[in-house]
């Protein structure tokens, strides 16, 4: 049969759609019976498959396999499934398909079993107050789960409740809410709550409700108004920057909105602008304040006219009304005020040297409290030089003593004092005034010649000039320029001398010789005058020393002349003295450096030699002072190499010998009580051993010193000690004081051996202990 070609299906096997109502409660309910005419009854097996049978949801439909009846076994819900598509099969008892499978469609018929539902429980809208009728505010909408193609989902809207005014209407089909009539006033009704309804079946079926809240937005249709027509306030005089009080207003518009915010203006009563008014942003009230100090004595009360209006202008639709006005009365309370110096600082001028007790000014203050009886007293608060005294009642200032220039209390010629004025109120108040006194300079000093002496060459045109100067203790303009002049009382001076300005200087002049003058001192009377008003002049003597002129016009004995004549010198002599001084300083420095170099070289040479030669220069100790810096000594090289120093020449005079000393007639005698030194000298004369005081000392030919050399030294004190030893007077044995020595005290040499000092006797043991 499967290989057979297609054949026409019989009409009996084609099953038309089956409709069944949802929520059908009689179950099982026979929906349809299918039947195949291929076999005899009882020989066909029927079955169905599909959603509701063997697919989810299971068990809704079933079929009697022998009769072909299809049953509904559960209530249907169209909102879940509006139709079911099943497949029907017909088989013989052997399981062979008798008919091709056919479709079985079951349509669920809708019932009005769902109410409409608003999309939200509360709808919110806004509209400005005073809106025209027909102004749409908002739209409410609802849904219905029933079949939209039936009346079960045909919705209609309505307003169930909106108050007695009936200001809004709703479109029954769309749910749009609009204004219905004029007269929306936020100040009367700011919020409208509407109860809206949605009903299916075109308004006759199931219903549901929601709330529509409509807010009226404020417009500036109400001007602000004062709470009362008059306000009274008080303020203390001299107070500035303080609040006096508030003026209260009310505005029907929305608080905090631009339509509510007030603006205040002072229209009258404050021509000087002493008051200001601002708006409190929280309360919308006007705050009156004082911006300039008030004076009770000038005006003790004010009457201000204040207006108020909104920051935003009124809407054209608002009713016309006049501007709100109020009267504000302010009383100024009297308080104690400090005295006032009308002229502060007070500047006056006083002549220098004004005698004590001279009144110089009257410095008083005024009391602003003219309505109170008060007395002012005065005192000097600051008088650094204790120069002034003040009348405590009249305020007259007098000098206590004389104040002269120069003074540490003057600042640029001004003396500063402070005056205190004090009233007798409770509590008392005071004020401070500054008294600036200019000390006017008086020309009370004549110029002084500086310097009063000098030296110049007595030859005209060749150094015969002297620079003159002058000083004046007065301050400008009573000082320079100075006028120098030869005394008119001695007209003969003009034959030999002349005075002219020095390069246009106002403080110096040049004295010149007109004829060649002999050397010697001269006294020239000069007349000096300053430029003060009136000018002061004084005649003074100028001591001039005329010196011997050199070729260059300088004084040959300029240094001596300068020393005898005083500090005044010519320009050429000054240069010579300065040059000589610098040259002497340079030579002295070079000499000191050379001496220090020779000392370092000598010490270094002695240290570098072996211990066998400890000889040093023999110093002359008959002069006190000097010490180690005293280099006035004999050169030790003469002892080492006498043949190089002309032994046959005339022996030089010893520096330590008297000028009148001659050769002694007999040798010196030794002490009668010889001790270690006497023994030491005798041993030197009897033994060819070297002298202990100068170890290993020999002549130039290498032979030891002989007794004859010792005797020659004793008999001739006028020759230098080339190879001789000197006799020292014996002072006795023992001493309380410790012996002193400066032998090589400035040198340090750890390799030097001084142990041999212990062999020189008891007087060298102390050195042996120190250096051994």
C-alpha positions as MATLAB code, in Angstrom:
seq = 'XXXXXXXXXXXXXXXXXXXXXXXXXXXXXXXXXXXXXXXXXXXXXXXXXXXXXXXXXXXXXXXXXXXXXXXXXXXXXXXXXXXXXXXXXXXXXXXXXXXXXXXXXXXXXXXXXXXXXXXXXXXXXXXXXXXXXXXXXXXXXXXXXXXXXXXXXXXXXXXXXXXXXXXXXXXXXXXXXXXXXXXXXXXXXXXXXXXXXXXXXXXXXXXXXXXXXXXXXXXXXXXXXXXXXXXXXXXXXXXXXXXXXXXXXXXXXXXXXXXXXXXXXXXXXXXXXXXXXXXXXXXXXXXXXXXXXXXXXXXXXXXXXXXXXXXXXXXXXXXXXXXXXXXXXXXXXXXXXXXXXXXXXXXXXXXXXXXXXXXXXXXXXXXXXXXXXXXXXXXXXXXXXXXXXXXXXXXXXXXXXXXXXXXXXXXXXXXXXXXXXXXXXXXXXXXXXXXXXXXXXXXXXXXXXXXXXXXXXXXXXXXXXXXXXXXXXXXXXXXXXXXXXXXXXXXXXXXXXXXXXXXXXXXXXXXXXXXXXXXXXXXXXXXXXXXXXXXXXXXXXXXXXXXXXXXXXXXXXXXXXXXXXXXXXXXXXXXXXXXXXXXXXXXXXXXXXXXXXXXXXXXXXXXXXXXXXXXXXXXXXXXXXXXXXXXXXXXXXXXXXXXXXXXXXXXXXXXXXXXXXXXXXXXXXXXXXXXXXXXXXXXXXXXXXXXXXXXXXXXXXXXXXXXXXXXXXXXXXXXXXXXXXXXXXXXXXXXXXXXXXXXXXXXXXXXXXXXXXXXXXXXXXXXXXXXX';
ca = [
       0.000    0.000    0.000;
       2.880    2.259    0.586;
       3.910    1.759   -3.024;
       0.528    2.751   -4.241;
       0.093    6.175   -5.646;
      -1.755    8.874   -3.811;
      -5.404    8.438   -3.516;
      -8.240   10.734   -2.563;
      -9.118   10.843    1.063;
     -12.697   10.341    1.824;
     -14.602   13.218    3.223;
     -15.665   11.218    6.254;
     -12.110   11.081    7.538;
     -11.605   14.913    7.296;
     -12.334   16.327   10.773;
     -13.393   20.000   10.976;
     -12.136   22.234   13.870;
     -13.787   21.625   17.176;
     -14.650   24.587   19.448;
     -14.915   24.240   23.170;
     -15.449   26.972   25.734;
     -12.793   27.682   28.328;
     -13.647   27.001   31.887;
     -16.041   24.195   30.826;
     -16.881   22.428   34.042;
     -18.689   19.258   32.747;
     -15.914   16.799   32.300;
     -15.249   14.473   30.752;
     -16.897   16.197   27.895;
     -17.316   14.570   24.446;
     -15.750   16.767   21.870;
     -16.031   14.684   18.638;
     -16.139   11.099   17.319;
     -13.908   10.094   14.451;
     -14.619    7.082   12.258;
     -12.984    5.263    9.326;
     -15.034    3.385    6.775;
     -12.247    1.020    5.770;
     -13.313   -1.792    8.067;
     -16.356   -3.003    9.725;
     -17.155   -1.581   13.057;
     -15.163   -3.156   15.744;
     -12.251   -3.766   13.475;
     -10.531   -0.400   13.717;
      -8.257    0.908   16.455;
      -8.188    4.809   16.946;
      -5.560    6.941   18.632;
      -4.543   10.631   19.013;
      -1.272   12.315   19.723;
      -0.089   15.852   20.415;
      -0.196   18.578   23.098;
      -2.696   17.707   25.797;
      -2.366   13.981   25.099;
       1.187   12.693   25.159;
       2.820   16.133   25.283;
       2.614   18.814   27.900;
       0.152   19.592   29.261;
      -0.669   15.863   29.641;
      -4.068   14.347   30.260;
      -6.281   17.027   28.880;
      -7.632   15.003   25.961;
      -8.324   11.261   25.451;
      -9.943    8.963   22.811;
     -11.867    5.737   22.950;
      -9.767    3.524   20.711;
     -12.669    1.372   19.556;
     -15.377    4.015   19.100;
     -13.179    6.988   18.134;
     -14.788    9.374   20.650;
     -12.519   12.249   21.774;
     -13.135   13.519   25.335;
     -12.113   16.701   27.246;
     -10.801   15.673   30.655;
      -9.861   19.159   32.209;
     -10.985   22.782   32.139;
      -9.269   24.873   29.537;
      -7.841   28.393   29.904;
      -7.727   30.401   26.754;
      -5.189   32.818   28.228;
      -2.780   29.866   28.486;
      -3.594   28.031   25.210;
      -6.185   29.249   22.776;
      -6.051   26.107   20.545;
      -4.649   22.583   20.436;
      -3.507   20.676   17.288;
      -3.727   16.850   17.570;
      -3.009   13.977   15.124;
      -5.603   11.186   14.694;
      -4.696    7.622   13.583;
      -6.792    4.629   12.363;
      -5.271    1.057   12.439;
      -6.714   -2.389   11.905;
      -6.481   -4.985   14.535;
      -3.199   -6.117   13.149;
      -1.679   -2.667   13.498;
      -1.833   -1.865    9.863;
      -2.685    1.769    9.039;
      -6.059    2.048    7.501;
      -6.135    5.764    6.932;
      -3.526    8.450    6.618;
      -3.106   10.477    9.847;
      -5.382   13.487    9.929;
      -5.287   16.766   11.941;
      -7.648   17.382   14.773;
      -7.814   21.083   15.808;
      -9.485   22.070   19.061;
     -10.245   25.789   19.459;
     -10.720   27.217   22.992;
     -13.518   29.748   22.989;
     -12.863   32.865   25.193;
     -14.967   33.833   28.116;
     -14.853   37.176   29.986;
     -12.979   35.794   32.926;
     -10.265   38.562   33.313;
     -10.701   42.071   34.700;
      -8.882   45.004   33.184;
      -5.608   45.943   34.946;
      -4.107   49.484   35.137;
      -0.408   49.580   34.415;
       0.244   51.379   37.745;
      -1.757   52.023   40.832;
      -1.033   55.753   40.986;
      -0.606   58.025   38.001;
       1.034   61.444   38.480;
       0.673   64.523   36.327;
       1.386   68.260   36.477;
      -0.343   71.280   35.037;
       0.226   74.991   35.611;
      -2.428   76.821   37.529;
      -4.779   78.865   35.375;
      -4.479   76.449   32.428;
      -7.080   76.791   29.680;
      -9.838   74.119   29.371;
      -8.805   71.222   27.164;
      -5.199   71.289   28.336;
      -4.194   67.628   28.536;
      -2.407   66.642   31.708;
      -1.763   62.891   31.568;
      -2.982   59.514   30.206;
      -4.055   56.473   32.213;
      -4.083   53.072   30.537;
      -5.129   49.529   31.413;
      -4.861   46.030   29.868;
      -7.209   42.991   29.646;
      -6.012   39.405   29.272;
      -9.153   38.327   27.435;
      -9.377   37.955   23.685;
      -8.741   41.396   22.228;
     -10.951   40.542   19.270;
     -13.946   40.216   21.485;
     -15.837   42.560   23.741;
     -14.256   40.811   26.643;
     -11.202   43.089   26.124;
     -12.977   46.212   24.891;
     -12.126   48.760   27.623;
     -13.741   52.071   28.536;
     -12.334   54.716   31.002;
     -14.146   57.036   33.324;
     -13.554   59.306   36.344;
     -15.379   58.049   39.353;
     -14.388   60.827   41.786;
     -12.545   64.182   41.527;
     -14.301   66.344   44.090;
     -17.082   68.814   43.659;
     -15.259   71.101   41.259;
     -15.222   68.769   38.279;
     -12.108   70.440   36.848;
     -10.932   67.454   34.758;
     -12.368   65.057   32.167;
     -11.126   61.762   30.700;
     -11.278   60.298   27.185;
     -13.221   57.046   27.558;
     -11.320   55.243   24.802;
      -7.749   56.530   25.281;
      -7.740   57.369   29.013;
      -6.290   60.862   28.421;
      -7.126   63.314   31.230;
      -7.491   67.020   30.373;
      -8.725   70.176   32.057;
     -12.474   70.578   31.771;
     -13.050   74.143   32.951;
     -11.041   77.310   33.850;
     -10.185   78.428   37.360;
      -7.345   76.154   38.378;
      -5.718   77.999   41.311;
      -2.749   76.478   43.144;
      -3.325   78.737   46.116;
      -6.914   77.338   46.364;
      -6.254   73.716   45.480;
      -2.679   72.687   44.805;
      -3.291   68.927   44.292;
      -6.176   67.000   42.750;
      -6.734   63.279   43.429;
      -8.873   61.560   40.763;
     -10.294   58.030   40.956;
     -10.365   56.560   37.448;
     -12.026   53.324   36.269;
     -11.457   50.926   33.385;
     -14.267   48.465   32.343;
     -14.323   45.744   29.637;
     -17.278   44.679   27.541;
     -17.235   48.299   26.318;
     -17.898   49.540   29.767;
     -20.451   46.961   30.789;
     -18.177   44.169   31.883;
     -15.561   43.739   34.553;
     -14.007   46.924   36.074;
     -10.896   48.092   37.931;
      -9.786   51.449   39.445;
      -6.617   53.520   39.942;
      -5.659   56.939   41.351;
      -4.530   59.894   39.236;
      -2.727   62.658   41.211;
      -2.517   66.018   39.451;
      -0.231   68.766   40.859;
      -0.776   72.374   39.933;
       2.473   74.176   39.148;
       2.775   77.663   40.603;
       2.936   80.835   38.582;
       3.554   84.320   39.974;
      -0.045   85.355   40.175;
       0.066   86.673   43.760;
       2.226   89.647   44.839;
       3.857   89.681   48.325;
       2.173   91.701   51.057;
       3.374   93.120   54.393;
       1.857   91.574   57.457;
       1.258   95.063   58.862;
       1.593   98.628   57.720;
       4.085   99.913   60.352;
       7.191   98.472   62.026;
       9.259   99.984   64.897;
      12.950   99.343   65.633;
      15.910  100.692   67.708;
      19.648  100.894   67.115;
      22.618  102.354   69.015;
      24.485  105.274   67.532;
      27.925  104.709   65.985;
      26.929  101.121   65.197;
      27.668  100.000   61.656;
      27.216   96.650   59.941;
      24.574   95.470   62.420;
      20.991   94.286   61.840;
      18.279   96.547   63.205;
      15.208   94.331   62.747;
      12.850   92.575   60.326;
       9.782   93.504   58.297;
       7.454   90.540   57.728;
       5.662   89.679   54.472;
       3.557   86.791   53.161;
       3.107   85.507   49.609;
       0.502   82.986   48.492;
       2.753   81.584   45.822;
       4.767   78.424   46.351;
       7.322   78.916   49.119;
      10.890   78.712   47.883;
       9.982   79.240   44.229;
      11.081   82.276   42.209;
       7.436   83.388   42.239;
       7.603   83.552   46.048;
      10.996   85.211   46.596;
      10.580   88.849   47.670;
      12.713   91.926   46.948;
      12.676   94.999   49.241;
      13.454   98.630   48.460;
      13.848  101.670   50.718;
      11.916  104.363   48.895;
      12.059  107.315   51.295;
      13.568  108.484   54.555;
      17.252  107.599   54.023;
      18.872  110.241   51.801;
      22.404  109.494   53.059;
      22.143  105.742   52.500;
      22.708  104.793   56.144;
      20.408  101.750   55.924;
      20.166   98.685   53.746;
      17.541   95.967   53.503;
      17.979   92.408   52.278;
      15.775   89.327   51.941;
      16.058   86.390   54.319;
      16.072   83.433   51.881;
      14.482   81.101   54.434;
      11.606   83.230   55.708;
      11.267   85.721   52.819;
      11.245   88.560   55.375;
      13.134   91.825   54.979;
      16.190   92.374   57.228;
      17.007   96.049   57.884;
      20.663   96.853   58.737;
      22.876   99.915   59.350;
      25.717  100.406   56.865;
      26.920  103.832   58.081;
      27.399  104.933   61.699;
      24.501  106.964   63.047;
      24.907  109.988   65.287;
      22.254  110.534   67.926;
      23.269  114.153   68.296;
      22.674  114.784   64.584;
      19.503  112.725   64.120;
      17.833  110.532   66.701;
      15.059  108.907   64.620;
      14.330  107.825   61.045;
      11.062  107.058   59.243;
      11.616  104.814   56.254;
       9.172  103.849   53.498;
       9.825  100.294   52.317;
       8.276   98.472   49.352;
       8.257   94.784   48.455;
       7.747   92.862   45.223;
       8.704   89.525   43.746;
      11.985   88.811   42.042;
       9.947   87.403   39.111;
       7.350   89.722   37.523;
       3.669   88.895   37.895;
       1.920   86.874   35.210;
      -0.311   88.869   32.863;
      -3.233   86.755   33.951;
      -2.759   87.770   37.581;
      -5.156   90.393   38.921;
      -3.691   93.903   39.056;
      -2.802   95.200   42.533;
      -0.803   98.190   43.898;
       2.761   97.733   45.223;
       2.876   96.764   48.864;
       4.280   99.521   51.134;
       5.176   99.712   54.827;
       6.553  102.369   57.189;
       9.597  101.502   59.311;
      10.390  103.807   62.262;
      13.968  103.561   63.620;
      15.010  105.266   66.876;
      18.715  105.986   67.436;
      19.737  105.413   71.074;
      22.340  107.729   72.607;
      25.567  106.101   73.890;
      28.821  107.488   75.238;
      31.234  108.243   72.413;
      34.977  108.694   72.557;
      36.490  112.152   72.105;
      37.622  113.063   68.626;
      40.708  114.997   67.520;
      39.450  116.874   64.504;
      43.012  117.476   63.289;
      44.988  114.294   63.530;
      47.904  114.449   63.197;
      48.552  118.042   64.223;
      51.636  119.419   62.446;
      53.445  122.487   63.814;
      56.898  124.040   63.448;
      59.202  125.156   66.273;
      62.533  126.934   65.990;
      65.578  125.070   67.148;
      66.667  126.071   70.637;
      63.236  127.334   71.732;
      63.616  128.189   75.435;
      61.814  126.168   78.147;
      58.257  127.172   78.973;
      57.450  128.424   75.485;
      53.860  127.515   74.408;
      53.999  125.870   71.010;
      50.366  124.816   70.386;
      47.002  123.988   71.929;
      45.900  120.504   70.927;
      42.349  119.717   72.028;
      39.631  117.218   71.136;
      35.859  117.526   70.967;
      33.221  115.341   72.644;
      30.512  114.124   70.267;
      28.100  113.685   73.204;
      26.661  117.170   73.048;
      23.516  116.083   74.924;
      25.604  114.942   77.893;
      27.611  117.101   80.277;
      31.166  115.747   80.193;
      34.650  117.142   80.840;
      37.744  116.260   78.831;
      41.252  116.015   80.288;
      44.542  115.757   78.415;
      47.885  114.068   79.027;
      51.043  113.285   77.113;
      50.920  109.618   76.201;
      54.281  109.503   74.425;
      57.073  112.064   74.859;
      60.360  110.179   74.216;
      62.729  113.077   74.968;
      60.664  114.363   77.930;
      60.689  117.682   76.110;
      57.070  118.765   76.484;
      54.509  119.411   79.206;
      50.759  119.750   78.698;
      47.989  121.539   80.531;
      45.527  118.743   81.469;
      42.469  121.016   81.099;
      43.314  123.535   78.396;
      45.429  121.221   76.227;
      48.221  123.798   75.873;
      51.590  122.246   75.018;
      54.766  123.958   76.229;
      58.453  123.155   76.004;
      60.000  121.751   79.165;
      63.601  122.184   78.079;
      65.645  123.127   75.027;
      65.905  120.612   72.206;
      68.772  121.077   69.790;
      70.185  119.371   66.732;
      71.411  116.719   66.514;
      69.122  114.535   68.630;
      68.377  110.811   68.561;
      64.687  111.626   69.090;
      64.352  113.504   65.802;
      63.317  111.651   62.683;
      64.215  113.692   59.652;
      63.922  116.865   61.705;
      60.517  115.879   63.171;
      59.664  115.160   66.795;
      56.662  112.845   67.324;
      54.520  112.961   70.488;
      51.157  111.365   71.343;
      48.385  113.161   73.230;
      45.608  111.363   75.131;
      42.133  112.924   75.536;
      39.790  111.273   78.076;
      36.178  111.977   79.101;
      34.636  111.415   82.553;
      31.664  109.244   81.526;
      30.936  105.745   82.831;
      32.772  103.918   81.450;
      35.247  106.615   80.352;
      36.450  106.670   76.786;
      39.610  108.162   75.322;
      41.186  109.131   72.009;
      44.791  109.489   70.872;
      46.141  112.355   68.798;
      49.522  112.596   67.090;
      51.520  115.798   67.508;
      54.199  116.157   64.818;
      56.632  118.969   65.585;
      59.079  120.113   62.933;
      62.271  121.460   64.492;
      63.268  124.296   62.204;
      67.004  124.661   61.757;
      68.519  127.949   62.951;
      71.795  129.150   61.547;
      73.609  129.288   64.869;
      76.987  127.846   63.828;
      79.660  129.411   61.686;
      81.699  127.187   59.357;
      84.937  125.742   60.700;
      88.126  125.465   58.660;
      89.087  121.859   58.169;
      92.016  121.230   58.423;
      93.401  124.353   60.128;
      96.999  123.810   58.873;
      98.886  122.576   55.854;
     102.153  122.368   53.917;
     102.808  123.612   50.409;
     105.649  124.420   48.074;
     106.576  128.077   47.991;
     106.977  128.278   44.235;
     104.010  129.487   42.122;
     102.658  127.045   39.567;
     104.768  124.134   40.857;
     102.932  122.554   43.756;
     102.240  125.833   45.459;
      98.592  124.996   46.252;
      96.757  123.750   49.330;
      93.257  122.211   49.393;
      91.035  123.816   52.032;
      87.758  122.524   53.399;
      85.103  123.511   55.905;
      82.399  121.919   58.031;
      79.206  123.325   59.550;
      77.142  121.843   62.398;
      73.973  123.346   60.913;
      71.785  121.335   58.605;
      70.865  122.463   55.093;
      70.178  125.074   53.940;
      72.317  126.782   56.571;
      75.537  125.042   55.582;
      77.248  124.715   52.206;
      78.090  126.276   49.829;
      80.844  127.970   51.816;
      82.622  131.149   50.882;
      86.426  131.252   51.502;
      88.176  134.625   51.545;
      91.416  136.184   52.714;
      90.715  138.465   55.634;
      89.723  141.923   54.333;
      91.475  143.385   57.359;
      94.829  142.358   55.858;
      94.760  143.456   52.217;
      98.535  142.901   51.857;
      97.904  139.132   51.827;
      96.519  139.360   48.306;
     100.001  140.111   46.961;
     101.311  136.633   47.817;
      98.202  134.499   48.248;
      94.940  133.731   46.431;
      91.865  131.568   47.141;
      89.667  130.038   44.443;
      86.901  127.395   44.325;
      88.016  123.833   43.833;
      86.403  122.411   40.651;
      83.155  124.122   41.447;
      82.882  122.368   44.805;
      80.745  124.064   47.389;
      82.694  122.770   50.394;
      86.347  123.210   49.303;
      88.695  125.882   48.005;
      92.302  126.022   46.814;
      94.925  128.255   48.418;
      97.746  129.180   46.014;
     100.945  131.264   46.240;
     101.299  134.141   43.813;
     104.992  134.824   44.397;
     107.942  132.675   45.393;
     108.080  132.603   49.172;
     110.916  131.661   51.483;
     110.639  128.545   53.553;
     109.045  128.790   56.966;
     105.701  128.993   58.778;
     102.982  131.505   57.859;
      99.687  132.368   59.584;
      96.951  133.482   57.211;
      93.733  134.985   58.612;
      90.797  133.663   56.553;
      87.139  134.668   56.585;
      84.628  131.765   56.170;
      80.911  132.327   55.551;
      78.048  129.830   55.107;
      74.866  130.106   53.016;
      72.379  130.289   55.884;
      69.672  132.848   56.477;
      71.092  135.074   57.796;
      74.594  133.847   56.924;
      77.151  133.240   59.668;
      80.824  134.042   59.181;
      83.953  133.620   61.244;
      87.603  134.640   60.871;
      90.106  131.814   61.454;
      93.873  131.378   61.204;
      95.345  128.980   58.691;
      98.862  127.783   59.627;
     100.813  127.202   56.419;
     104.328  125.757   56.328;
     106.228  126.635   53.151;
     108.732  123.911   52.328;
     111.726  123.536   50.024;
     110.439  122.601   46.581;
     111.655  119.741   44.521;
     111.709  119.533   40.757;
     108.239  118.050   40.604;
     106.814  120.694   42.924;
     106.720  118.436   45.985;
     108.282  119.227   49.333;
     111.670  117.597   49.811;
     111.152  117.617   53.549;
     107.451  117.133   53.246;
     107.256  114.406   55.899;
     109.041  116.524   58.530;
     107.064  119.580   57.619;
     103.824  117.657   57.888;
     104.823  116.410   61.319;
     105.620  119.903   62.622;
     102.916  121.880   60.889;
      99.941  119.680   61.696;
      97.523  117.611   59.686;
      97.192  120.050   56.801;
      99.356  119.068   53.809;
      99.457  119.767   50.155;
      98.210  117.320   47.602;
     101.743  116.529   46.384;
     103.057  116.026   49.916;
     100.120  113.779   50.723;
     100.955  111.510   47.793;
     104.632  111.384   48.802;
     103.803  110.460   52.386;
     101.385  107.778   51.295;
     103.946  106.304   48.890;
     106.687  106.342   51.525;
     104.440  104.662   54.059;
     103.495  101.896   51.622;
     107.180  101.376   50.696;
     108.190  101.097   54.375;
     105.426   98.595   55.021;
     106.543   96.474   52.052;
     110.212   96.564   53.166;
     109.275   95.677   56.732;
     107.242   92.726   55.514;
     110.063   91.490   53.304;
     112.553   91.810   56.188;
     110.335   89.898   58.572;
     109.812   87.170   55.980;
     113.564   86.936   55.404;
     114.337   86.671   59.115;
     111.715   83.974   59.564;
     113.167   82.105   56.589;
     116.697   82.253   57.988;
     115.477   81.037   61.357;
     113.653   78.105   59.795;
     116.715   77.235   57.668;
     119.048   77.505   60.668;
     116.845   75.332   62.865;
     116.405   72.833   60.102;
     120.214   72.720   59.523;
     120.931   72.150   63.185;
     118.389   69.378   63.410;
     119.603   67.717   60.251;
     123.202   67.681   61.527;
     124.175   64.823   63.753;
     124.038   64.878   67.487;
     127.756   65.686   67.519;
     127.095   69.412   66.756;
     124.677   71.070   69.135;
     126.235   74.514   68.730;
     123.959   77.443   68.100;
     124.450   81.158   67.721;
     125.821   82.816   70.812;
     123.192   85.353   71.904;
     123.825   88.605   73.732;
     121.806   88.386   76.943;
     122.871   91.691   78.508;
     119.658   93.200   76.947;
     116.324   92.349   78.551;
     113.518   90.994   76.328;
     113.750   89.493   72.917;
     113.696   85.834   73.813;
     113.621   83.498   70.933;
     112.707   86.301   68.578;
     116.030   88.045   69.387;
     118.363   87.355   66.497;
     120.973   89.864   67.598;
     123.621   87.142   67.876;
     126.955   86.007   66.515;
     127.066   83.798   63.505;
     128.129   80.289   64.507;
     129.783   79.852   61.102;
     132.607   82.043   62.332;
     133.343   79.407   64.948;
     133.244   76.586   62.430;
     135.381   78.341   59.741;
     137.486   81.120   61.291;
     139.920   81.216   58.355;
     137.126   82.546   56.159;
     136.597   85.621   58.287;
     140.058   87.285   58.017;
     141.616   86.389   61.339;
     144.539   88.794   60.684;
     142.245   91.758   60.274;
     141.486   94.147   63.089;
     139.270   92.368   65.523;
     135.804   93.837   65.573;
     134.505   95.544   68.648;
     132.371   93.257   70.782;
     128.802   94.438   71.027;
     128.587   93.364   74.626;
     131.753   95.279   75.608;
     131.695   98.836   76.916;
     132.694  101.534   74.473;
     135.524  102.701   76.755;
     136.831   99.297   77.598;
     140.359   98.436   76.535;
     142.608   95.503   76.805;
     142.922   94.385   80.408;
     146.380   94.574   82.011;
     146.132   91.120   83.488;
     144.103   88.039   82.904;
     140.841   87.631   84.798;
     141.095   85.850   88.132;
     139.073   82.779   88.827;
     136.830   82.590   91.881;
     138.568   81.709   95.153;
     135.987   79.055   95.945;
     136.091   76.928   92.861;
     133.327   74.444   92.341;
     132.129   72.372   89.423;
     132.341   75.325   86.975;
     135.839   76.252   88.172;
     136.929   72.654   87.857;
     135.340   72.516   84.449;
     137.304   75.566   83.245;
     140.564   74.283   84.723;
     140.015   70.943   83.012;
     139.578   72.751   79.743;
     142.888   74.513   80.204;
     144.814   71.360   81.256;
     143.349   68.915   78.808;
     143.167   68.979   75.089;
     139.637   67.629   75.395;
     136.939   69.625   73.681;
     134.930   72.258   75.538;
     131.872   70.807   77.199;
     129.769   73.891   76.558;
     130.440   73.591   72.823;
     130.919   69.877   72.129;
     133.750   68.898   69.803;
     134.656   72.523   69.010;
     137.883   72.692   66.891;
     139.834   75.250   64.968;
     139.951   75.416   61.250;
     143.205   73.321   61.179;
     141.564   70.540   63.246;
     143.825   70.877   66.438;
     142.125   71.009   69.804;
     141.905   74.286   71.620;
     144.927   74.938   73.808;
     145.385   76.649   77.098;
     146.984   79.571   75.265;
     143.742   80.174   73.429;
     141.901   80.216   76.716;
     144.327   82.704   78.206;
     144.104   84.904   75.116;
     140.351   84.979   75.520;
     140.631   85.908   79.172;
     143.047   88.714   78.476;
     141.196   90.318   75.530;
     137.430   90.868   76.045;
     137.123   93.142   73.014;
     137.358   90.425   70.387;
     134.486   88.194   69.278;
     134.424   84.679   70.747;
     135.670   82.877   67.689;
     137.389   79.995   69.471;
     137.313   81.125   73.060;
     135.414   80.452   76.206;
     134.081   83.134   78.548;
     134.421   83.266   82.321;
     131.082   83.587   84.149;
     130.996   84.814   87.736;
     130.178   82.143   90.254;
     126.947   82.741   92.088;
     127.109   79.941   94.611;
     125.749   76.454   94.753;
     122.090   75.562   95.122;
     118.986   77.538   94.219;
     115.374   77.421   95.354;
     114.094   78.299   91.897;
     114.332   75.792   89.147;
     116.873   76.645   86.415;
     115.410   77.955   83.146;
     116.647   77.275   79.667;
     115.614   78.209   76.176;
     118.006   75.863   74.452;
     116.261   74.635   71.359;
     112.964   75.266   73.209;
     111.155   76.105   70.000;
     112.269   72.945   68.245;
     111.039   69.432   68.708;
     113.172   66.505   67.618;
     112.461   63.155   69.125;
     115.782   61.769   67.796;
     117.926   64.296   69.749;
     119.942   62.799   72.636;
     120.507   64.981   75.666;
     121.846   62.318   78.049;
     125.310   63.873   78.049;
     123.916   66.856   80.012;
     124.062   64.759   83.198;
     127.867   64.792   82.911;
     128.118   68.595   83.070;
     127.577   68.964   86.781;
     124.685   69.667   89.134;
     123.536   72.818   87.268;
     122.761   70.813   84.124;
     120.945   67.966   85.860;
     117.653   69.792   85.577;
     118.102   70.017   81.796;
     119.148   66.360   81.770;
     115.937   65.455   83.595;
     113.836   67.476   81.153;
     115.512   66.464   77.884;
     117.480   63.293   78.745;
];
